[in-house]
Amino acid sequence: MSASAERSELRGQILDGRYRIGNTIGIGGTGIVFEAERLATLERVVIKMLRPAHSGNPDLMSRVRREIEVARRVFHPGIVPVIDHGTLYDESPYLVMKHMRSESLSSYLRRSGPLNGREISVIMARLASILHSVHRHGYVHRDIKPEHILLNRGGYGELDVHLLDFGVCAAESAPADERARERGRVYGTPSYSSPEQATGNPYVDARADLFGVGITMFEALTGKLPFTGADVTAVLRRIIREDAPRAKVLSPYVDDGMDCLVAKLLSRTPASRYPSARALMRALDPWLADRIRTERALVATLQVAADTSSIRPTARHEMVAA
């Protein structure tokens, strides 16, 4: 069975009497995301669940539950709300999230090319605010990358940023046996992993996420990743053993201050990075002097997909009957 056909029996069905399932909108290594309609309110939502091959994996099931936990415990507008959760017929968990009409930073970069220091700073300042709340509650995202950063227009024309996918996050409260099983495994996307993640160390802290922020900034400023290789092993080996190149070498438009900021984030030793997301927010201040104008100019160039759906609209009488 192809990945796109997995869980196909759910399409068009009513889940737990509350959600009409539509098409698949995303497939990852372990999970599937469907669009759906919440019958009680007729609002469009997304439902995330495990792929069938992983539905009986206790560690992956606990990760879905942790994603629910993060959304419920971390009160920040940049965390996508989890509306509901439940259990499928195979006893694996699912979660229901608000549907976000946004453009990912990865999509934006493919269209726009490299950003300047002011543009990436307004995005990263908002991301750092989200991460400060995440870290304060004892979680480390472990997969910071442009694909997981959503951009949209706020109610007053300001930039709205959301951070997606806490499916591989680490938690201070994780039991010792879970940490033991994680040792030697690399969590997150290899090209955006910190050196400590690349070595399979399960005891990472907030500074691992700041390394991911550094790679994201490097890519946004230069159009290139700092670490590449013929395969995953080669990429991880370079992250562990080599210092990142300087952004200014690859792009003459990167000023000295921004070059130093990114280099600090990309320090191989966690102690040499910024100590916290709040410290990063302060470090970005020199590029935020004209923040409102920069945000509005950036927002004006976003391309947000039309709110179309594959789900058959629910009639009011049908909704009441349900």
C-alpha positions in Angstrom: 0.0 0.0 0.0 1.3 3.5 -0.9 1.6 6.0 1.9 -1.1 8.2 0.3 -3.5 5.3 0.6 -2.9 4.6 4.3 -6.0 5.2 6.5 -8.0 5.8 3.3 -10.9 3.9 4.9 -11.4 7.0 7.1 -12.1 9.4 4.2 -15.7 10.6 4.2 -16.4 8.9 7.5 -17.7 10.4 10.7 -15.1 10.0 13.5 -16.4 9.6 17.0 -19.7 11.3 15.9 -17.9 14.6 15.8 -15.7 15.0 12.7 -16.2 14.3 9.0 -12.8 13.2 7.5 -11.6 14.7 4.2 -8.5 14.2 2.2 -4.9 13.5 3.4 -3.0 16.8 3.5 0.3 15.6 4.9 2.3 12.3 5.5 5.4 12.2 7.6 7.7 9.3 8.7 5.3 8.2 11.4 2.1 10.3 11.0 -0.7 11.3 8.7 -2.7 14.5 8.7 -6.2 14.8 7.4 -8.4 17.7 6.8 -11.8 17.4 8.5 -15.0 19.3 9.4 -16.1 19.7 13.0 -19.8 18.9 12.8 -20.9 20.9 15.9 -19.5 24.2 14.5 -18.9 23.5 10.8 -15.4 24.7 11.2 -12.5 23.2 9.2 -9.9 21.4 11.3 -7.0 19.0 10.9 -6.7 15.6 12.4 -3.3 14.1 13.1 -2.8 10.4 13.7 -0.1 7.6 13.5 0.4 5.7 10.3 -0.9 2.1 10.6 2.5 0.5 10.8 3.3 2.6 13.9 -0.1 2.4 15.6 1.0 -0.1 18.2 4.3 1.6 19.1 4.0 2.7 22.7 6.7 5.4 22.4 5.1 7.0 19.3 1.7 6.8 21.0 3.1 8.7 23.9 4.5 11.3 21.6 1.1 12.0 20.2 -0.2 12.4 23.8 2.8 14.7 24.6 1.9 16.9 21.6 -1.6 17.2 23.2 0.1 18.0 26.5 2.2 20.7 25.1 -0.7 22.5 23.4 -2.7 22.3 26.6 0.1 23.5 29.0 1.9 26.1 27.0 -0.3 29.2 26.8 1.0 31.1 23.9 -0.8 32.4 20.7 2.0 30.9 18.6 1.1 27.4 19.6 -1.5 25.9 17.3 -4.5 24.9 19.6 -5.4 21.3 20.1 -9.2 21.3 20.0 -9.9 17.7 20.8 -8.3 14.2 21.0 -9.5 10.6 21.0 -8.7 7.0 20.1 -9.0 5.3 16.8 -10.4 1.8 16.2 -6.9 0.3 16.5 -6.4 2.0 20.0 -3.9 4.5 18.6 -4.5 8.2 19.6 -5.4 11.1 17.3 -5.5 14.8 17.9 -7.6 17.5 16.4 -6.0 20.9 15.7 -7.2 24.3 14.5 -6.7 24.6 10.7 -4.1 27.3 10.0 -4.4 29.3 6.8 -0.8 30.3 6.6 2.4 30.1 4.5 5.3 28.2 5.9 8.7 29.9 6.0 10.1 27.2 3.7 7.5 28.1 1.1 8.1 31.8 1.5 11.9 31.3 1.1 11.4 29.3 -2.1 9.4 32.1 -3.6 11.3 35.2 -2.2 14.9 34.0 -2.0 17.1 35.1 0.9 15.8 37.6 3.4 17.6 40.6 4.8 18.6 41.0 8.5 15.5 43.0 9.4 13.1 40.6 7.8 14.5 37.4 9.4 14.8 39.2 12.7 11.1 40.1 13.0 10.2 36.4 12.2 12.8 35.0 14.7 11.8 37.5 17.4 8.3 36.1 17.3 9.6 32.5 17.2 11.9 33.2 20.1 8.9 34.4 22.1 7.1 31.1 21.4 10.2 29.1 22.3 10.6 31.0 25.6 7.2 29.8 26.7 7.9 26.2 25.4 11.2 26.0 27.3 9.8 27.6 30.5 7.4 24.7 30.7 10.1 22.1 30.4 9.9 21.2 26.7 12.4 21.2 23.9 11.0 21.1 20.3 14.0 19.3 18.7 12.8 20.0 15.1 13.1 23.7 14.5 13.1 24.3 10.7 11.4 26.6 8.1 8.8 24.0 7.3 7.5 24.2 10.9 7.3 28.0 11.1 4.0 29.4 9.8 3.5 33.0 8.7 0.3 34.9 8.4 -1.3 38.3 8.8 -2.5 39.3 12.2 -5.7 41.3 12.9 -3.9 44.6 12.7 -1.6 43.9 9.8 1.2 42.6 12.0 3.1 39.4 11.4 1.6 36.3 12.9 3.9 33.4 13.6 3.1 29.8 14.7 5.4 26.9 15.5 4.1 23.5 14.4 4.8 19.8 15.2 5.8 18.9 18.7 5.8 15.3 17.7 9.5 14.7 18.7 9.8 17.2 21.5 11.7 16.3 24.7 10.2 16.9 28.1 11.8 17.3 31.5 9.1 15.2 32.9 9.8 12.2 30.6 10.4 9.0 32.6 13.9 7.6 32.8 13.1 4.5 30.8 11.9 6.7 27.9 15.1 8.7 27.9 17.1 5.4 28.0 15.3 4.1 24.9 16.1 7.5 23.1 19.8 7.2 23.7 21.6 6.8 20.4 18.7 7.9 18.3 18.6 11.1 16.3 15.3 13.0 16.8 14.4 15.8 14.4 15.4 16.6 10.8 19.1 15.8 10.4 20.1 19.0 8.5 18.7 21.1 11.3 19.9 19.0 14.3 22.2 20.3 17.0 25.5 18.5 17.6 24.1 17.0 20.8 21.1 15.7 19.0 23.3 14.4 16.2 25.2 12.3 18.8 22.0 10.7 20.0 22.0 12.4 23.4 18.5 12.4 24.9 19.3 15.0 27.5 19.2 18.1 25.4 18.0 21.5 26.6 16.7 24.8 25.1 20.1 25.5 23.5 19.5 22.6 21.1 16.5 24.5 19.7 18.6 27.7 19.4 21.0 25.8 17.2 18.0 24.9 15.0 17.1 28.6 15.0 20.6 29.4 13.9 20.4 26.9 10.9 17.1 28.4 9.9 18.5 31.9 10.0 21.6 30.9 8.1 19.4 29.4 5.4 17.1 32.4 5.3 20.0 34.8 4.9 22.1 32.9 2.4 19.7 30.5 0.6 21.9 27.5 1.7 22.2 25.1 4.5 25.4 25.3 6.6 25.8 21.5 6.7 25.3 19.2 3.7 26.5 15.7 2.7 26.0 12.8 0.5 23.7 11.1 3.0 22.3 11.5 6.5 25.4 10.0 8.2 27.7 12.5 6.4 25.5 15.4 7.4 25.4 14.4 11.1 29.2 13.8 11.1 29.8 17.3 9.8 27.5 18.8 12.4 29.3 17.0 15.2 32.9 17.6 13.9 32.9 20.9 12.0 32.3 24.5 12.7 29.5 26.0 10.6 30.7 28.3 7.8 30.1 32.1 8.3 26.9 33.4 6.7 28.8 36.5 5.6 31.1 34.4 3.4 28.2 33.1 1.5 26.2 36.3 1.3 27.9 39.8 1.3 24.6 41.3 2.2 24.8 39.9 5.8 26.2 42.6 8.1 28.9 41.9 10.6 26.5 41.9 13.6 24.1 39.5 12.1 27.0 37.2 11.0 28.2 37.1 14.6 24.7 36.5 16.0 24.2 33.5 13.7 27.7 32.1 14.4 27.0 32.2 18.1 23.7 30.3 17.7 25.7 27.7 15.6 28.4 27.1 18.2 29.1 23.4 18.5 29.3 23.8 22.3 25.9 24.6 23.9 27.6 26.8 26.5 28.9 29.1 23.8 25.4 29.7 22.4 22.8 32.2 23.7 21.7 30.8 27.1 18.0 31.2 26.3 15.4 32.2 23.8 14.8 35.4 25.8 18.6 36.2 25.4 18.2 35.7 21.7 15.2 38.1 21.7 17.4 40.8 23.3 20.2 40.1 20.8 17.9 40.7 17.9 17.0 44.2 19.1 19.3 46.2 16.7 17.4 44.8 13.7 14.0 45.6 15.1 14.1 49.4 15.2 11.5 49.6 12.4 9.7 46.4 13.3 6.1 47.5 12.4 7.0 48.6 8.9 9.1 45.6 8.3 6.4 43.2 9.4 3.7 44.9 7.3 5.9 44.8 4.2 6.7 41.1 4.7 3.0 40.3 5.4 2.0 42.0 2.2 4.0 39.5 0.2 2.7 36.3 1.8 0.7 33.9 -0.3 -1.9 32.1 1.8 -3.9 29.4 0.0 -7.6 29.9 -0.4 -9.8 28.2 2.2 -10.9 25.4 -0.1 -11.9 22.0 1.2 -12.5 18.5 -0.2 -15.1 17.9 2.5 -18.8 17.8 1.4 -20.5 20.8 3.2 -22.7 19.6 6.0 -26.3 20.7 5.8 -27.7 22.3 9.0 -30.4 19.6 9.4 -27.7 16.9 9.0 -25.6 18.6 11.7 -28.5 18.6 14.1 -29.4 15.1 13.4 -25.8 14.0 14.1 
